[in-house]
Amino acid sequence: MEIPYTVTTRSDTGLFNAKLGIWLFLASEVMLFGALFSSYILLRVGAPVWPHGWEHLNVALATLNTAVLITSSVTMVMSWASLMMKNFSRYKLFMGLTILLGLVFLIVKGFEYGAKFSHGIFPRESTFFAIYFTLTGLHGLHVLGGMIVNTYLWGPGSRIWKSNPARFTNRVEIAGLYWHFVDIVWIFLFPSLYLL
Amino acid sequence: MSEMSADEVKRHVRVYVTVFVALLALTLITVAISTLHLKISTAVTVAIFIASIKGSLVASYFMHLISERKLIYAALLLTGIFLVALLFLPVSEWSDRIAR
């Protein structure tokens, strides 16, 4: 049986099903990261002393990573725009760039983690590092998850472009909404952990 | 968003580039301000204010929230209410400790 409302919009919601589905999923993600931010506030306000992020973390690398993730958001939306303009080769280019930028983000994060581990700094070091590794680790896993989906849509998943371009364009839009959400989470994590 | 014409998408692309430049500029501004080592309450206010502008730009233009259906706004409003409640739960615990 054909899955309904993958392209056409429902008359009651005004949306195709996956669009409503991803927004409800993102709402649950807001609560997940919100709970951790809430814990961070509680731990920070309750601590007698709390280190400044810039004293212990590499602000230059984190700034670079912020620029990398923002750029990947632009390439992601450009990949969707390319499909809307029926330009599949440009889609492949921009989606490929998005995946590469996600990889650069994780490699830079790996260097940051590696530098800490080589100095014997692990989550058990302090409450500050426990919340730092928890928040950035969970965010990193979200980047990895997005990259897996994007790689599928760049490779084998892109085959349906020929048979059902509207459905494929919607899939890319949905993956993009998730990717931009991951970008927004980093936009708040960066100042909270590194700059304050 | 899927019902947009190719011409409309072309116009959107120019907006995406403008937003991209604004996001990079705001990132540099927030890093520059952090080097001033302001009082923590001021620093938190400024950093979260700039992050909120950046987040709103991404949500409005890259996620197309600026022209989305009412149902999604309703879902996000509900999420926002619960998020604020969640973020302020620690405050209630803190004020409880002060009262004792």
Chai-1 contact restraints between the chains, C-beta under 6 A:
chainA,res_idxA,chainB,res_idxB,connection_type,confidence,min_distance_angstrom,max_distance_angstrom,comment,restraint_id
A,T13,B,L71,contact,1.0,0.0,6.0,A-B,restraint_1
A,G14,B,R69,contact,1.0,0.0,6.0,A-B,restraint_2
A,L15,B,R69,contact,1.0,0.0,6.0,A-B,restraint_3
A,W23,B,I72,contact,1.0,0.0,6.0,A-B,restraint_4
A,W23,B,A75,contact,1.0,0.0,6.0,A-B,restraint_5
A,A27,B,A75,contact,1.0,0.0,6.0,A-B,restraint_6
A,A27,B,T79,contact,1.0,0.0,6.0,A-B,restraint_7
A,V30,B,T79,contact,1.0,0.0,6.0,A-B,restraint_8
A,V30,B,L83,contact,1.0,0.0,6.0,A-B,restraint_9
A,G34,B,L83,contact,1.0,0.0,6.0,A-B,restraint_10
A,G34,B,L86,contact,1.0,0.0,6.0,A-B,restraint_11
A,S38,B,L86,contact,1.0,0.0,6.0,A-B,restraint_12
A,S38,B,L87,contact,1.0,0.0,6.0,A-B,restraint_13
A,S38,B,P90,contact,1.0,0.0,6.0,A-B,restraint_14
A,I41,B,P90,contact,1.0,0.0,6.0,A-B,restraint_15
A,L42,B,P90,contact,1.0,0.0,6.0,A-B,restraint_16
A,T63,B,V31,contact,1.0,0.0,6.0,A-B,restraint_17
A,T66,B,T27,contact,1.0,0.0,6.0,A-B,restraint_18
A,I70,B,L23,contact,1.0,0.0,6.0,A-B,restraint_19
A,S73,B,F62,contact,1.0,0.0,6.0,A-B,restraint_20
A,V74,B,Y16,contact,1.0,0.0,6.0,A-B,restraint_21
A,V74,B,F20,contact,1.0,0.0,6.0,A-B,restraint_22
A,V77,B,Y16,contact,1.0,0.0,6.0,A-B,restraint_23
A,V77,B,F62,contact,1.0,0.0,6.0,A-B,restraint_24
A,A81,B,V9,contact,1.0,0.0,6.0,A-B,restraint_25
A,A81,B,V13,contact,1.0,0.0,6.0,A-B,restraint_26
A,M84,B,V9,contact,1.0,0.0,6.0,A-B,restraint_27
A,M85,B,A6,contact,1.0,0.0,6.0,A-B,restraint_28
A,M85,B,V9,contact,1.0,0.0,6.0,A-B,restraint_29
A,N170,B,S2,contact,1.0,0.0,6.0,A-B,restraint_30
A,L177,B,M63,contact,1.0,0.0,6.0,A-B,restraint_31
A,H180,B,V58,contact,1.0,0.0,6.0,A-B,restraint_32
A,H180,B,F62,contact,1.0,0.0,6.0,A-B,restraint_33
A,H180,B,M63,contact,1.0,0.0,6.0,A-B,restraint_34
A,D183,B,V58,contact,1.0,0.0,6.0,A-B,restraint_35
A,I184,B,G55,contact,1.0,0.0,6.0,A-B,restraint_36
A,I184,B,V58,contact,1.0,0.0,6.0,A-B,restraint_37
A,I187,B,A51,contact,1.0,0.0,6.0,A-B,restraint_38
A,I187,B,K54,contact,1.0,0.0,6.0,A-B,restraint_39
A,I187,B,G55,contact,1.0,0.0,6.0,A-B,restraint_40
A,F188,B,A51,contact,1.0,0.0,6.0,A-B,restraint_41
A,P191,B,T30,contact,1.0,0.0,6.0,A-B,restraint_42
A,P191,B,A47,contact,1.0,0.0,6.0,A-B,restraint_43
A,P191,B,A51,contact,1.0,0.0,6.0,A-B,restraint_44
A,L195,B,S34,contact,1.0,0.0,6.0,A-B,restraint_45
A,L195,B,A47,contact,1.0,0.0,6.0,A-B,restraint_46
A,L196,B,A43,contact,1.0,0.0,6.0,A-B,restraint_47
A,L196,B,V44,contact,1.0,0.0,6.0,A-B,restraint_48
A,L196,B,A47,contact,1.0,0.0,6.0,A-B,restraint_49
